[in-house]
Amino acid sequence: MVEKSLPFDEAKIREIAREFPTPFHIYDERGIRENARRLIAAFGWCDRFREHFAIKATPNPHLLSILNEEGFGGDCSSMAELLLCEAAGITGEAIMFSSNDTPAEDFVKAKELGAIINLDDVTHIEFLEKTAGLPELISLRYNPGPLRGGNAIIGKPEEAKYGVTREQLFEAYKTLKDKGVRRFGLHTMVVSNDLNPNSFVETARMLFELAVEVHERLDIRLEFVNVGGGIGIPYRPDDEPVDLEFVGAGVEAVYKELIEPADLHPLGLSMENGRMVTGPFGFLVTTAIHEKHTYKDYVGVDACMANLMRPGMYGAYHHLTVLGKEHAPAETTVDVVGSLCENNDKFAIDRQLPRIESGDLLVVHDAGAHGHAMGFQYNGKLRSAELLLQEDGTVRQIRRAETLDDYFATLDYPGI
Ligand SMILES: *Cc1c(COP(=O)(O)O)cnc(C)c1O
């Protein structure tokens, strides 16, 4: 059971909200840094461990530069994400470029930055060769097919559009070797928001076994395997967080079992988590503005699905705290809703909460990854500001809120 604690109290948020009106996302720098150090320490046994933060989770360069300071690289899949990494000082092989259906110009930019290019398909070898030219180091994305389960977000591997089959993987390494590529990596991403620590150990086992087979069959020594991201976070108070030390030690044991006897040591190990890096350390703060009693009881807030679409899109649970009422009895059952003209615009359905009055501040927990980033402007909604609660307790705005001028900026029409 995880205590859904907060790095601030009601008084602090009221003070912040005087300067930055709700709704806003706020990130906890101390929490992000401590967690980053814990992940790196869990893999301390591997001197070539690297976490490439999945930029799409929270694409804010202020946060990327904090993660860069902690020794993280970046995992990109678009031009904008490459540019964000570059701006935050993440370059060269600290970038893993794991794209799919990739435009030529993205490959060109990735190559220019010296990123590790991770190919999603065998046909991309020729495409890359013709557009950017083949770099010295290439990684391949493996899709194991119907070997393992999957989950609601990522689905079953055999139905996922990503990666190459086992047969294609060996063919592709051979083709690349024949074309003069000398350095190789292997990547997969088979789970998402997974709370079972054994999943990550098993993924590492699958890739270590492949590394041994690639060496035996093709005489290629891989430089690294990347087991992907997907470490889940305890969205619900009764979820167990992933024990990072257990994962680190479990992967180490499999490394000793498979890689050392095959004489493949040292082999680099990478991950590309997004959610577990920033998710628990970001909060959406919103104000209750209406209550409504019809066939059900509703609380209307000033944030909506445009600020956090996981509940509406996946039916995902996000814990809610009513600031100042942390210890009040949960005596009402309400739907907490936003103002979008879509009935799935609900942060919570039939949630038991303390009685909420207009003006109360609500905090939506675990909004730090795939939160603001998934924001949209449908229904004329504007994306909110992002704030950073710094280690010294002061608050810095790291992205301003959008204005109506931003919303209309791409239109050329008299009067707006
Ligand atoms: C989304 C994504 C990630 C990050 O996933 P999390 O669930 O945020 O850890 C990593 N790698 C790839 C290729 C992705 O698409």
The ligand as a MOL file (V3000), in Angstrom:
LIG
                    3D

  0  0  0     0  0            999 V3000
M  V30 BEGIN CTAB
M  V30 COUNTS 15 15 0 0 0
M  V30 BEGIN ATOM
M  V30 1 C 6.3200 5.1280 -25.0050 0
M  V30 2 C 7.6160 4.4410 -25.1750 0
M  V30 3 C 8.4870 4.3040 -24.0960 0
M  V30 4 C 8.1590 4.7660 -22.7000 0
M  V30 5 O 7.1180 4.0650 -22.1280 0
M  V30 6 P 6.7540 4.2960 -20.5820 0
M  V30 7 O 5.5230 3.4540 -20.3970 0
M  V30 8 O 6.4750 5.7350 -20.4200 0
M  V30 9 O 7.9090 3.8380 -19.7790 0
M  V30 10 C 9.7130 3.7160 -24.3390 0
M  V30 11 N 10.0570 3.2890 -25.5560 0
M  V30 12 C 9.2500 3.3960 -26.6170 0
M  V30 13 C 9.7170 2.9120 -27.9400 0
M  V30 14 C 7.9910 3.9680 -26.4640 0
M  V30 15 O 7.1820 4.0690 -27.5130 0
M  V30 END ATOM
M  V30 BEGIN BOND
M  V30 1 1 1 2
M  V30 2 1 2 3
M  V30 3 2 2 14
M  V30 4 1 3 4
M  V30 5 2 3 10
M  V30 6 1 4 5
M  V30 7 1 5 6
M  V30 8 2 6 7
M  V30 9 1 6 8
M  V30 10 1 6 9
M  V30 11 1 10 11
M  V30 12 2 11 12
M  V30 13 1 12 13
M  V30 14 1 12 14
M  V30 15 1 14 15
M  V30 END BOND
M  V30 END CTAB
M  END
